[in-house]
Amino acid sequence: MKRGLTDADTTLAELKERVLAFARERDWEQFHAPKNLSMALAAEAGELMEHFLWATSADSHDVARDKKKRREIEDELADVIIYALEFANMTNINVSAAIARKMKANAKKYPVAKARGRSAKYTEL
């Protein structure tokens, strides 16, 4: 990826294309079955969680800001997103449409009047 990319000027489609191009250049699509990608995604999410293991919720904010750990945390988050995007590529999922649909469903399950300031599951609201 070129330097200077920001969330504000990079589209989801561009990221998906870059991830796909990276895999294709290495002939890795043959290994990118949904099963394998979902497992890799879970493994990378676990590596991200390791940085916060045993920290309190309050302390986790400090961990995320720690200059020594920040780069490692960013790298693990990038791995999670890369695998998620490649999963979308290999399964032909329109990520934007899926997110919009899920957010609409979540809005119904978690109406503001009932969910605001609460962490309860929708079945307990």
PyMOL commands that place a pseudoatom at each C-alpha (Angstrom):
pseudoatom trace, name=CA, resn=MET, resi=1, chain=A, elem=C, hetatm=0, pos=[0.000, 0.000, 0.000]
pseudoatom trace, name=CA, resn=LYS, resi=2, chain=A, elem=C, hetatm=0, pos=[1.197, 3.468, -0.765]
pseudoatom trace, name=CA, resn=ARG, resi=3, chain=A, elem=C, hetatm=0, pos=[2.089, 5.877, 2.004]
pseudoatom trace, name=CA, resn=GLY, resi=4, chain=A, elem=C, hetatm=0, pos=[-0.307, 8.467, 3.224]
pseudoatom trace, name=CA, resn=LEU, resi=5, chain=A, elem=C, hetatm=0, pos=[-3.494, 6.416, 2.941]
pseudoatom trace, name=CA, resn=THR, resi=6, chain=A, elem=C, hetatm=0, pos=[-6.208, 7.502, 5.312]
pseudoatom trace, name=CA, resn=ASP, resi=7, chain=A, elem=C, hetatm=0, pos=[-9.674, 6.245, 6.130]
pseudoatom trace, name=CA, resn=ALA, resi=8, chain=A, elem=C, hetatm=0, pos=[-11.031, 9.508, 4.748]
pseudoatom trace, name=CA, resn=ASP, resi=9, chain=A, elem=C, hetatm=0, pos=[-9.560, 9.057, 1.267]
pseudoatom trace, name=CA, resn=THR, resi=10, chain=A, elem=C, hetatm=0, pos=[-9.498, 5.281, 0.766]
pseudoatom trace, name=CA, resn=THR, resi=11, chain=A, elem=C, hetatm=0, pos=[-12.605, 3.366, -0.246]
pseudoatom trace, name=CA, resn=LEU, resi=12, chain=A, elem=C, hetatm=0, pos=[-13.569, -0.081, 0.911]
pseudoatom trace, name=CA, resn=ALA, resi=13, chain=A, elem=C, hetatm=0, pos=[-13.455, -1.201, -2.729]
pseudoatom trace, name=CA, resn=GLU, resi=14, chain=A, elem=C, hetatm=0, pos=[-9.843, -0.014, -3.002]
pseudoatom trace, name=CA, resn=LEU, resi=15, chain=A, elem=C, hetatm=0, pos=[-8.869, -1.963, 0.108]
pseudoatom trace, name=CA, resn=LYS, resi=16, chain=A, elem=C, hetatm=0, pos=[-10.607, -5.100, -1.157]
pseudoatom trace, name=CA, resn=GLU, resi=17, chain=A, elem=C, hetatm=0, pos=[-8.808, -4.766, -4.497]
pseudoatom trace, name=CA, resn=ARG, resi=18, chain=A, elem=C, hetatm=0, pos=[-5.424, -4.335, -2.792]
pseudoatom trace, name=CA, resn=VAL, resi=19, chain=A, elem=C, hetatm=0, pos=[-5.971, -7.361, -0.569]
pseudoatom trace, name=CA, resn=LEU, resi=20, chain=A, elem=C, hetatm=0, pos=[-7.067, -9.473, -3.544]
pseudoatom trace, name=CA, resn=ALA, resi=21, chain=A, elem=C, hetatm=0, pos=[-4.122, -8.318, -5.669]
pseudoatom trace, name=CA, resn=PHE, resi=22, chain=A, elem=C, hetatm=0, pos=[-1.709, -9.209, -2.856]
pseudoatom trace, name=CA, resn=ALA, resi=23, chain=A, elem=C, hetatm=0, pos=[-3.144, -12.737, -2.628]
pseudoatom trace, name=CA, resn=ARG, resi=24, chain=A, elem=C, hetatm=0, pos=[-3.206, -13.203, -6.411]
pseudoatom trace, name=CA, resn=GLU, resi=25, chain=A, elem=C, hetatm=0, pos=[0.420, -12.096, -6.832]
pseudoatom trace, name=CA, resn=ARG, resi=26, chain=A, elem=C, hetatm=0, pos=[1.388, -14.898, -4.459]
pseudoatom trace, name=CA, resn=ASP, resi=27, chain=A, elem=C, hetatm=0, pos=[-1.059, -17.486, -5.867]
pseudoatom trace, name=CA, resn=TRP, resi=28, chain=A, elem=C, hetatm=0, pos=[-2.694, -17.765, -2.450]
pseudoatom trace, name=CA, resn=GLU, resi=29, chain=A, elem=C, hetatm=0, pos=[-6.319, -17.846, -3.598]
pseudoatom trace, name=CA, resn=GLN, resi=30, chain=A, elem=C, hetatm=0, pos=[-6.018, -21.633, -3.725]
pseudoatom trace, name=CA, resn=PHE, resi=31, chain=A, elem=C, hetatm=0, pos=[-5.684, -21.606, 0.084]
pseudoatom trace, name=CA, resn=HIS, resi=32, chain=A, elem=C, hetatm=0, pos=[-8.377, -19.015, 0.728]
pseudoatom trace, name=CA, resn=ALA, resi=33, chain=A, elem=C, hetatm=0, pos=[-11.414, -21.212, 1.251]
pseudoatom trace, name=CA, resn=PRO, resi=34, chain=A, elem=C, hetatm=0, pos=[-14.038, -19.647, 3.539]
pseudoatom trace, name=CA, resn=LYS, resi=35, chain=A, elem=C, hetatm=0, pos=[-13.167, -22.215, 6.240]
pseudoatom trace, name=CA, resn=ASN, resi=36, chain=A, elem=C, hetatm=0, pos=[-9.490, -21.274, 6.209]
pseudoatom trace, name=CA, resn=LEU, resi=37, chain=A, elem=C, hetatm=0, pos=[-10.115, -17.544, 6.075]
pseudoatom trace, name=CA, resn=SER, resi=38, chain=A, elem=C, hetatm=0, pos=[-12.644, -17.652, 8.918]
pseudoatom trace, name=CA, resn=MET, resi=39, chain=A, elem=C, hetatm=0, pos=[-10.158, -19.579, 11.042]
pseudoatom trace, name=CA, resn=ALA, resi=40, chain=A, elem=C, hetatm=0, pos=[-7.325, -17.180, 10.191]
pseudoatom trace, name=CA, resn=LEU, resi=41, chain=A, elem=C, hetatm=0, pos=[-9.604, -14.267, 11.054]
pseudoatom trace, name=CA, resn=ALA, resi=42, chain=A, elem=C, hetatm=0, pos=[-10.382, -15.797, 14.452]
pseudoatom trace, name=CA, resn=ALA, resi=43, chain=A, elem=C, hetatm=0, pos=[-6.681, -16.467, 15.100]
pseudoatom trace, name=CA, resn=GLU, resi=44, chain=A, elem=C, hetatm=0, pos=[-5.755, -12.873, 14.297]
pseudoatom trace, name=CA, resn=ALA, resi=45, chain=A, elem=C, hetatm=0, pos=[-8.581, -11.580, 16.504]
pseudoatom trace, name=CA, resn=GLY, resi=46, chain=A, elem=C, hetatm=0, pos=[-7.070, -13.685, 19.294]
pseudoatom trace, name=CA, resn=GLU, resi=47, chain=A, elem=C, hetatm=0, pos=[-3.672, -12.097, 18.701]
pseudoatom trace, name=CA, resn=LEU, resi=48, chain=A, elem=C, hetatm=0, pos=[-5.279, -8.661, 18.970]
pseudoatom trace, name=CA, resn=MET, resi=49, chain=A, elem=C, hetatm=0, pos=[-6.969, -9.681, 22.226]
pseudoatom trace, name=CA, resn=GLU, resi=50, chain=A, elem=C, hetatm=0, pos=[-3.643, -10.851, 23.682]
pseudoatom trace, name=CA, resn=HIS, resi=51, chain=A, elem=C, hetatm=0, pos=[-2.504, -7.244, 23.981]
pseudoatom trace, name=CA, resn=PHE, resi=52, chain=A, elem=C, hetatm=0, pos=[-5.338, -6.560, 26.409]
pseudoatom trace, name=CA, resn=LEU, resi=53, chain=A, elem=C, hetatm=0, pos=[-5.309, -9.836, 28.345]
pseudoatom trace, name=CA, resn=TRP, resi=54, chain=A, elem=C, hetatm=0, pos=[-5.552, -9.227, 32.094]
pseudoatom trace, name=CA, resn=ALA, resi=55, chain=A, elem=C, hetatm=0, pos=[-5.946, -5.467, 31.704]
pseudoatom trace, name=CA, resn=THR, resi=56, chain=A, elem=C, hetatm=0, pos=[-9.034, -3.920, 33.234]
pseudoatom trace, name=CA, resn=SER, resi=57, chain=A, elem=C, hetatm=0, pos=[-11.491, -2.233, 30.905]
pseudoatom trace, name=CA, resn=ALA, resi=58, chain=A, elem=C, hetatm=0, pos=[-10.183, 1.143, 32.048]
pseudoatom trace, name=CA, resn=ASP, resi=59, chain=A, elem=C, hetatm=0, pos=[-6.536, 0.095, 31.654]
pseudoatom trace, name=CA, resn=SER, resi=60, chain=A, elem=C, hetatm=0, pos=[-7.187, -1.232, 28.144]
pseudoatom trace, name=CA, resn=HIS, resi=61, chain=A, elem=C, hetatm=0, pos=[-7.428, 2.370, 26.908]
pseudoatom trace, name=CA, resn=ASP, resi=62, chain=A, elem=C, hetatm=0, pos=[-3.931, 3.017, 28.236]
pseudoatom trace, name=CA, resn=VAL, resi=63, chain=A, elem=C, hetatm=0, pos=[-2.649, -0.156, 26.562]
pseudoatom trace, name=CA, resn=ALA, resi=64, chain=A, elem=C, hetatm=0, pos=[-4.095, 1.019, 23.230]
pseudoatom trace, name=CA, resn=ARG, resi=65, chain=A, elem=C, hetatm=0, pos=[-2.305, 4.355, 23.589]
pseudoatom trace, name=CA, resn=ASP, resi=66, chain=A, elem=C, hetatm=0, pos=[1.028, 2.910, 24.735]
pseudoatom trace, name=CA, resn=LYS, resi=67, chain=A, elem=C, hetatm=0, pos=[3.669, 3.930, 22.178]
pseudoatom trace, name=CA, resn=LYS, resi=68, chain=A, elem=C, hetatm=0, pos=[5.527, 0.618, 22.507]
pseudoatom trace, name=CA, resn=LYS, resi=69, chain=A, elem=C, hetatm=0, pos=[2.416, -1.502, 21.927]
pseudoatom trace, name=CA, resn=ARG, resi=70, chain=A, elem=C, hetatm=0, pos=[0.531, 0.769, 19.526]
pseudoatom trace, name=CA, resn=ARG, resi=71, chain=A, elem=C, hetatm=0, pos=[2.257, -0.451, 16.346]
pseudoatom trace, name=CA, resn=GLU, resi=72, chain=A, elem=C, hetatm=0, pos=[1.755, -4.103, 17.282]
pseudoatom trace, name=CA, resn=ILE, resi=73, chain=A, elem=C, hetatm=0, pos=[-1.918, -3.446, 18.031]
pseudoatom trace, name=CA, resn=GLU, resi=74, chain=A, elem=C, hetatm=0, pos=[-2.331, -1.648, 14.696]
pseudoatom trace, name=CA, resn=ASP, resi=75, chain=A, elem=C, hetatm=0, pos=[-0.659, -4.570, 12.900]
pseudoatom trace, name=CA, resn=GLU, resi=76, chain=A, elem=C, hetatm=0, pos=[-2.984, -7.108, 14.539]
pseudoatom trace, name=CA, resn=LEU, resi=77, chain=A, elem=C, hetatm=0, pos=[-6.051, -5.026, 13.716]
pseudoatom trace, name=CA, resn=ALA, resi=78, chain=A, elem=C, hetatm=0, pos=[-4.816, -4.756, 10.123]
pseudoatom trace, name=CA, resn=ASP, resi=79, chain=A, elem=C, hetatm=0, pos=[-4.482, -8.551, 9.960]
pseudoatom trace, name=CA, resn=VAL, resi=80, chain=A, elem=C, hetatm=0, pos=[-8.057, -8.955, 11.210]
pseudoatom trace, name=CA, resn=ILE, resi=81, chain=A, elem=C, hetatm=0, pos=[-9.377, -6.524, 8.612]
pseudoatom trace, name=CA, resn=ILE, resi=82, chain=A, elem=C, hetatm=0, pos=[-7.274, -8.010, 5.809]
pseudoatom trace, name=CA, resn=TYR, resi=83, chain=A, elem=C, hetatm=0, pos=[-8.635, -11.492, 6.482]
pseudoatom trace, name=CA, resn=ALA, resi=84, chain=A, elem=C, hetatm=0, pos=[-12.175, -10.129, 6.730]
pseudoatom trace, name=CA, resn=LEU, resi=85, chain=A, elem=C, hetatm=0, pos=[-11.798, -8.368, 3.384]
pseudoatom trace, name=CA, resn=GLU, resi=86, chain=A, elem=C, hetatm=0, pos=[-10.299, -11.440, 1.745]
pseudoatom trace, name=CA, resn=PHE, resi=87, chain=A, elem=C, hetatm=0, pos=[-13.171, -13.505, 3.154]
pseudoatom trace, name=CA, resn=ALA, resi=88, chain=A, elem=C, hetatm=0, pos=[-15.551, -11.036, 1.505]
pseudoatom trace, name=CA, resn=ASN, resi=89, chain=A, elem=C, hetatm=0, pos=[-13.574, -11.297, -1.732]
pseudoatom trace, name=CA, resn=MET, resi=90, chain=A, elem=C, hetatm=0, pos=[-13.619, -15.095, -1.785]
pseudoatom trace, name=CA, resn=THR, resi=91, chain=A, elem=C, hetatm=0, pos=[-17.316, -15.362, -0.868]
pseudoatom trace, name=CA, resn=ASN, resi=92, chain=A, elem=C, hetatm=0, pos=[-18.488, -12.475, -3.027]
pseudoatom trace, name=CA, resn=ILE, resi=93, chain=A, elem=C, hetatm=0, pos=[-19.960, -10.588, -0.073]
pseudoatom trace, name=CA, resn=ASN, resi=94, chain=A, elem=C, hetatm=0, pos=[-20.781, -6.932, -0.565]
pseudoatom trace, name=CA, resn=VAL, resi=95, chain=A, elem=C, hetatm=0, pos=[-19.410, -5.650, 2.745]
pseudoatom trace, name=CA, resn=SER, resi=96, chain=A, elem=C, hetatm=0, pos=[-21.157, -2.275, 2.578]
pseudoatom trace, name=CA, resn=ALA, resi=97, chain=A, elem=C, hetatm=0, pos=[-24.545, -3.884, 1.924]
pseudoatom trace, name=CA, resn=ALA, resi=98, chain=A, elem=C, hetatm=0, pos=[-23.984, -6.489, 4.632]
pseudoatom trace, name=CA, resn=ILE, resi=99, chain=A, elem=C, hetatm=0, pos=[-23.064, -3.810, 7.178]
pseudoatom trace, name=CA, resn=ALA, resi=100, chain=A, elem=C, hetatm=0, pos=[-26.041, -1.634, 6.218]
pseudoatom trace, name=CA, resn=ARG, resi=101, chain=A, elem=C, hetatm=0, pos=[-28.411, -4.603, 6.555]
pseudoatom trace, name=CA, resn=LYS, resi=102, chain=A, elem=C, hetatm=0, pos=[-26.894, -5.637, 9.901]
pseudoatom trace, name=CA, resn=MET, resi=103, chain=A, elem=C, hetatm=0, pos=[-26.985, -2.081, 11.288]
pseudoatom trace, name=CA, resn=LYS, resi=104, chain=A, elem=C, hetatm=0, pos=[-30.672, -1.854, 10.342]
pseudoatom trace, name=CA, resn=ALA, resi=105, chain=A, elem=C, hetatm=0, pos=[-31.357, -5.154, 12.132]
pseudoatom trace, name=CA, resn=ASN, resi=106, chain=A, elem=C, hetatm=0, pos=[-29.332, -4.012, 15.151]
pseudoatom trace, name=CA, resn=ALA, resi=107, chain=A, elem=C, hetatm=0, pos=[-31.298, -0.765, 15.300]
pseudoatom trace, name=CA, resn=LYS, resi=108, chain=A, elem=C, hetatm=0, pos=[-34.494, -2.825, 15.622]
pseudoatom trace, name=CA, resn=LYS, resi=109, chain=A, elem=C, hetatm=0, pos=[-32.980, -5.149, 18.237]
pseudoatom trace, name=CA, resn=TYR, resi=110, chain=A, elem=C, hetatm=0, pos=[-31.443, -2.270, 20.190]
pseudoatom trace, name=CA, resn=PRO, resi=111, chain=A, elem=C, hetatm=0, pos=[-33.833, 0.690, 20.042]
pseudoatom trace, name=CA, resn=VAL, resi=112, chain=A, elem=C, hetatm=0, pos=[-32.250, 3.839, 21.487]
pseudoatom trace, name=CA, resn=ALA, resi=113, chain=A, elem=C, hetatm=0, pos=[-35.006, 4.266, 24.073]
pseudoatom trace, name=CA, resn=LYS, resi=114, chain=A, elem=C, hetatm=0, pos=[-34.248, 0.834, 25.566]
pseudoatom trace, name=CA, resn=ALA, resi=115, chain=A, elem=C, hetatm=0, pos=[-30.546, 0.363, 24.850]
pseudoatom trace, name=CA, resn=ARG, resi=116, chain=A, elem=C, hetatm=0, pos=[-28.986, 3.777, 25.485]
pseudoatom trace, name=CA, resn=GLY, resi=117, chain=A, elem=C, hetatm=0, pos=[-26.299, 3.457, 28.141]
pseudoatom trace, name=CA, resn=ARG, resi=118, chain=A, elem=C, hetatm=0, pos=[-26.949, -0.253, 28.672]
pseudoatom trace, name=CA, resn=SER, resi=119, chain=A, elem=C, hetatm=0, pos=[-24.820, -3.245, 27.712]
pseudoatom trace, name=CA, resn=ALA, resi=120, chain=A, elem=C, hetatm=0, pos=[-27.599, -5.818, 28.045]
pseudoatom trace, name=CA, resn=LYS, resi=121, chain=A, elem=C, hetatm=0, pos=[-28.311, -8.230, 25.221]
pseudoatom trace, name=CA, resn=TYR, resi=122, chain=A, elem=C, hetatm=0, pos=[-31.366, -7.342, 23.126]
pseudoatom trace, name=CA, resn=THR, resi=123, chain=A, elem=C, hetatm=0, pos=[-33.302, -10.237, 24.638]
pseudoatom trace, name=CA, resn=GLU, resi=124, chain=A, elem=C, hetatm=0, pos=[-32.865, -8.634, 28.063]
pseudoatom trace, name=CA, resn=LEU, resi=125, chain=A, elem=C, hetatm=0, pos=[-33.893, -5.066, 27.203]
for i in range(1, 125): cmd.bond("trace and resi %d" % i, "trace and resi %d" % (i + 1))
show_as sticks, trace
zoom trace
